[in-house]
Amino acid sequence: MLWNKILTTVAVVATISGSIDPVLAAPKPAGSTPQISIISFHPPVLVVEAASAWIKVPGGLTRVGYDNGYACEAPEHLTWVAEFWIQPHEVTSSAYGDCVAAGACALPGTGPGCNWGDPSRLNHPVNCVSYYDSLHYCAFAQGDLPTEQEWERAARYPDDRLYPWTGAIPTLCWDGSSTCPATAHPAGATSLGVQGFSDNVAEWTASPYVSYMGDATSTRRAVRGGWFSLSNQEMLRLTYRKGVAKGVRGAHIGFRCVRRPDRAGSDSTPTG
């Protein structure tokens, strides 16, 4: 079944090769293969990546924060965010498994609520992973963790919305007891088509969790987005944020990666 899936993906990549919309084609580091990456180890595994799996987020002046929410969301302020590409949904257990098989990622946690090891949840977001685990996976995927500002840019683009949807709240993965498949609720996607910002699992970012006033330091990292067990709709807001210790492997936390036109100088290089 896995080999059939690989062959199908190769066929799709071969079909779109040479005609990929540049808006959706994420930049690859110099010297990398444009469409297919092959990692050799024992047993050999073929890792196939379609360039259209990354969504372009235009750069620009970005409104961050919210003055009428929780104290951690204030003050509202403007900041410049450069163009980047983001994954359209949170990294799944299946995708994370490729990194584990390659020896580039540690095993996730397997406690209550963890998706790792459950074959019925391969298409759910990987959870029970630490900040360090997420860094290692993003490096494996030739990307980085997003900063808080990039995360909010992708989530609120182009009109500084407070929720990904417009109008009444759609059916989402929240106020429940477990995660959902990563692409199960497209009605909750952003204007760019990115899913999962307000539900399913919260997401690690590369940013230290500090006051927007810039008057504090922290060893914690900012975690953004809603998650499956929330019952407070205000915490689904795209400006909501919290700080989590880097080694925590919570069942409510996962991640996604970004790519920048030039990864040189990124502060997201794995160090642990």
N, C-alpha and C positions, 0 to 999 in steps of 0.2 A: 504493500500500500504506500509506504514512504517513497519507494523508488518510482512508482507511478506518479505520485505527486511531484517528484523532482522532474520527471520527464515532461509532465504537463507544464510546469513552470518554465522549463527550458524552451518549450515550444512557444509559449507566450512571449518570452523574451526575444526569441528568434523572429517572431512575427512583427514585433514593434521595433526591432533594431533598425536604426537609421531613420526612424520617423517619429522619434519621441518629441513631444511638445516641450520646448525649452523652459516653459513656465513650471513644468512638473519635474524636470530632470535635475536632480540634486548634483552638485559638483562633486567630483571624486578627487581624492588627493593625487598629486602628480605621480605618474607611473603605474596607477592602478588600472585594472581591466575595466572598461566602461560598463559591461553588462553582467559578466559572470566572474565570481571569485572562486578559486579552487584552493582548498586548504588540505594539505596532505598530512595525514597522521594515520595511526592504526586503531580501528579500521578506517579506510579513507571515507571522507564525507564531502559531498558536493554542496557548497553553499551558493545558492542562486539568488540574485537580488535584481529586481526590476527597478530601473531608475524612476519610474512613475510612482513608486511607493513613497516618495518624499514630496511634500507640498511646499511650494515657494511662498514665503511670507515677505511682502514688500517692506523695504526699510522706510523709516520716516519718524516724525515726531509722535511720541506715544504718551497717552495719558495713563498714568499708573496710580493705583490707590483709589480710595473712596472716603469722602469726609463724613458721610452719614451712616457709616457702618460701625464695626468694632474698632477699638483703638488701634489695633495692629494694622488696619487698612489705611490709616490716615498718616500724613495729609496727602490729598491728591496732588500730583505734580506731573510735570512734563519732562520727558527724557528722550534722547535720540536713540533709536535702535536701528542698526544696519540690517540689510537684507540677509535672510538666512532661509534654510529649508528645515521642515519639521516632519516627523513621522505622523501619519494620519490617524493613528490610534496608539494606545499604550502597547509596549512590548509584551508579546504573549509568552506563555510558558513554552510553547513549541519553539518560538524563535530563540528564547533564552537557552533552550536545550542545545541548540547548535553551538552556542558559546561554551557551554559546559563540556560538550563532546570534544570540542577543540582544545580543551584544557586552558581556556582563557578566562573562564568564569568559575567562581565557587558555587557549590550547590546552595540553593535557597533553603530557607527554613521549612520545616514540615510539621509545624504544630497546628493547633485548631485554626481553621479558616484558610490555611495555606493551600495554594493550588498545585504546587509542585508534587509530582508523583501520582496525580489523579489523571488517568487517561481520558476521562470525560471532560477535563478542563484544559486541554491543550490550547484551545482558542480563547481562553480567558486571559486577562492580564497576569503576568507573573507578579506575585506579591511575596511578602516575607523576604524581601531583599533589602540590604543596607545601602546606604549612600555609596560605599565603596564598591559593592556589587554592581550598582547601576553605572558607575564610572567605567568599570572594566568591560561591561557589555557594550557601552557606547563606543569605547575605543576599538573593540572588536568589530563594531559596525561602521568603523571609519567616521565616527561622529563625536559628539560631546553631549553632556547634559546641558539643557537650556539654562540661561540665567533667569531670574525672576522676571526681568524686564522683557526678555524674549518670549517667555511663557505667556505673559499678559498681552504682549503685542499680537501673538498668534490667536489668543483666545478672544480678544475684544475687537479685532480688526473687522471693518474699517471705521466703525462709528462709536467706539468706546462703550459698547453695550456692557451691561452688568451681568447678563446671562447669555449663553450662546444662542439661544432661540429668541424669537420674537412672539409676543402674545402669551397665551396660556402655557403653563409648564407641560411639556410633552411627557410621554412614558419614558422613564429613565431607570437606571439601576441605582436606586437609593431607597432608604427606608425599608431595607430588607435584611437578610441574614447572610448573604453570600454574594460573590462577584457574578458577573454575567459575561457572555462572550464579548470580546473587545469591539465588535462591530454590530452589536445587537440592537442599538438604539440610534439609528441615523437621524431621527427627528431632533436629537439633541446636539447635532453637529454645528460647528461655527459656519460663518459665511464662506470660509475657505474650504469647508468640507472636512474639518478635523473633528474627530469624535472623542468623547470621554473626558472633556475638561471639567465637567461639573458632576460627574458620577463615576461609578464603578470602583476606581481606586484613586487616591490622592497621588501626587507625583513629586519625586525628588527634583530639586533644582541644584544648580551649581553655586547658588548665592548663599553667603552666610545670613542667618536670620538676625537682622539688626533693625533698629528703628529707621524709618524713612528720613528721620531728622538727622541721621548720621552721627548720633551722639552715643553710640554703644558699640561694643565688639561682642562676638559670640563664636563659640566653637560648634554650635548647632547649624544645621542647614535648613533653608526655607523649603517647606513642602506646600504645594499648591493644588487646588482643586477639591471637589467633593468626593465622597466615597459611598460605598454600598449601604453602610449601616446608619448613615445620617438620617435624622428625622426633622432637622431644622433647616427649612428652605433657605434661610439667610446664609447658611454656610455653603450653599451651592454657588453663591455669588463668585464671579471670576476674580474679584479683588480680595477674597478671603485668603488668609495665610496663617501658617503656624510654624514653629520651630521644633525640629526633632533632632536628637542626638544622632551622629553619623553612623553609629554601629547598630541602631535599632532595626529590627526586621519585623515590622508590623504587618498584620494581615490586611490592613487597609491602605498600604502604601505600595505603589509600583513606580513606573517611570516611562518616559519616552526620550528619544534622542533628537538632536538637531545637527545640521551640518552648516558650516559657514563657508563663504567663498575662499577664505584663507584660514586654515586651522592653526597656523603658526601663532604662538604666543597665548594659546588657550590656557585658562587656569583650571581646566577640567582634566588634566592629565592624571591618570590613576597613580596614587602614591601609597596605597594600602590595600 
